[in-house]
Amino acid sequence: MLDLKLVGFISYQVDTPLSDCLGGRGLGSKLITHPEKVLYDRGAECIYLTSDAPADFWELRGYTKTGKVSDINQDPIYEKPKRGE
């Protein structure tokens, strides 16, 4: 909980820039779909993440850059609000 709101975190590593064998097969999307669903089902209103991956990967999945950078890893912070149902 942060400011009385449920906060969720996703941490994953599919591949490294040196090993491109899995790129373009949708594995990254599949790996984040389940934790997103779990977080939203448990009441999260927005998911935040940092990533050094190209922005288009996250933007294609509904994330937008917040314009802020993480103090921990200096990567851009992205957010994805829960869509209305």
Secondary structure, 3 states (H helix, E strand, C coil): CECCECCCCCCCCCCECCECCCCCCCHHHHHHHHHHHHHHHCCCCEEEEECCCCHHHHHCCCCEEEEEECCCCCCEEEEEECCCC
